[in-house]
Amino acid sequence: MTTLLRIDASAQLEDRSLTRMLTTLFISEFLAANPDANVITRDIGRAPVPAIDHRFIHAAFTPLDARDDWMAERLALSDRLIDEVEAADIIVLGAPMYNYGMPAALKGWIDHIARIGRTFSFDLARGDVPIQPILKGKKLVVLSSRGEFGFDAGEPRAHMNALDPAIAACAHYLGVDAAEIETIAIEYQEFKDARHDRSVIAAKEATRDLAVRFGQGTEQNFLEE
Ligand SMILES: Cc1cc2nc3c(=O)[nH]c(=O)nc-3n(C[C@H](O)[C@H](O)[C@H](O)COP(=O)(O)O)c2cc1C
């Protein structure tokens, strides 16, 4: 059975959020194509995880067998969030652009996922590449929205796009290769004009197509892996 992990990072709720509209659409189309799929939902926009602090870092970098009780308690939420990623075959991420980068809620979630011994190992014997991911074989669907436009390679605001490169850089903590990231983005939200309307229509169509393709293809893909 395929497991989807749905993450919503928008601070806006369903009535105002375009990324939530796309994540809802992806999940419903996927389930229509693949009714047996399991969906785990983690709404970090509505209920952001707390920022990591010195106690979290101290606990995370203390070996498992040397941890005091308070350390296990401090890492409990991070363990739960990582369990959800581990269980997923496909991660469906609603990721709005905020101030040209990630919403703080998304960065906070990633800070809880990037954990030595759980999602990466670190060994200086590997020379200049000491970090190695532990999870693998997952797909990431990024469903985004932006108020402005032109953030893709070769476009006028490509140099201001601190969202997509940051997600790609951290994807290995999620068990996702860069080649396994699919990104669909609505643009022009702040202009509220015909270009925005066209962008919404195109993003909905692309989301639907991707969900159907993944929904029909996943059982086969995952059986082959
Ligand atoms: C706090 C905040 C910061 C934003 N910063 C940017 C930005 O830097 N660039 C941009 O193009 N749009 C920006 N926007 C517009 C959002 O990307 C756009 O409204 C998008 O639809 C938000 O996703 P949502 O509809 O799922 O909430 C910002 C919106 C908010 C609320």
The ligand as a Tripos MOL2 file, in Angstrom:
@<TRIPOS>MOLECULE
LIG
   31    33     1     0     0
SMALL
NO_CHARGES

@<TRIPOS>ATOM
      1 C1          3.9130   36.6270    5.0700 C.3       1 LIG1
      2 C2          3.8690   36.5790    3.5690 C.ar      1 LIG1
      3 C3          5.0220   36.7990    2.8440 C.ar      1 LIG1
      4 C4          4.9860   36.7300    1.4500 C.ar      1 LIG1
      5 N1          6.1350   36.9280    0.7410 N.ar      1 LIG1
      6 C5          6.1190   36.8000   -0.6070 C.ar      1 LIG1
      7 C6          7.3220   36.9570   -1.3730 C.ar      1 LIG1
      8 O1          8.3960   37.1860   -0.8540 O.2       1 LIG1
      9 N2          7.2520   36.8270   -2.7180 N.ar      1 LIG1
     10 C7          6.0820   36.5450   -3.3560 C.ar      1 LIG1
     11 O2          6.0750   36.4160   -4.5840 O.2       1 LIG1
     12 N3          4.9280   36.3860   -2.6600 N.ar      1 LIG1
     13 C8          4.9320   36.5180   -1.3130 C.ar      1 LIG1
     14 N4          3.7820   36.3500   -0.5890 N.ar      1 LIG1
     15 C9          2.5430   35.9630   -1.3040 C.3       1 LIG1
     16 C10         2.2960   34.4820   -1.1270 C.3       1 LIG1
     17 O3          3.3460   33.7130   -1.6520 O.3       1 LIG1
     18 C11         0.9750   34.1080   -1.7830 C.3       1 LIG1
     19 O4         -0.0590   34.8430   -1.1300 O.3       1 LIG1
     20 C12         0.6480   32.6410   -1.7050 C.3       1 LIG1
     21 O5         -0.5910   32.4160   -2.3410 O.3       1 LIG1
     22 C13         0.6110   32.1410   -0.2510 C.3       1 LIG1
     23 O6          0.2560   30.7700   -0.1910 O.3       1 LIG1
     24 P1         -1.1910   30.3530    0.3800 P.3       1 LIG1
     25 O7         -2.2030   30.9760   -0.5720 O.co2     1 LIG1
     26 O8         -1.2120   28.8910    0.3640 O.co2     1 LIG1
     27 O9         -1.3060   30.9230    1.7640 O.co2     1 LIG1
     28 C14         3.7840   36.4500    0.7980 C.ar      1 LIG1
     29 C15         2.6080   36.2570    1.5520 C.ar      1 LIG1
     30 C16         2.6590   36.3100    2.9150 C.ar      1 LIG1
     31 C17         1.3860   36.0860    3.7070 C.3       1 LIG1
@<TRIPOS>BOND
     1     1     2 1
     2     2     3 ar
     3     2    30 ar
     4     3     4 ar
     5     4     5 ar
     6     4    28 ar
     7     5     6 ar
     8     6     7 ar
     9     6    13 1
    10     7     8 2
    11     7     9 ar
    12     9    10 ar
    13    10    11 2
    14    10    12 ar
    15    12    13 ar
    16    13    14 ar
    17    14    15 1
    18    14    28 ar
    19    15    16 1
    20    16    17 1
    21    16    18 1
    22    18    19 1
    23    18    20 1
    24    20    21 1
    25    20    22 1
    26    22    23 1
    27    23    24 1
    28    24    25 2
    29    24    26 1
    30    24    27 1
    31    28    29 ar
    32    29    30 ar
    33    30    31 1
@<TRIPOS>SUBSTRUCTURE
     1 LIG1         1 GROUP 0 **** ****
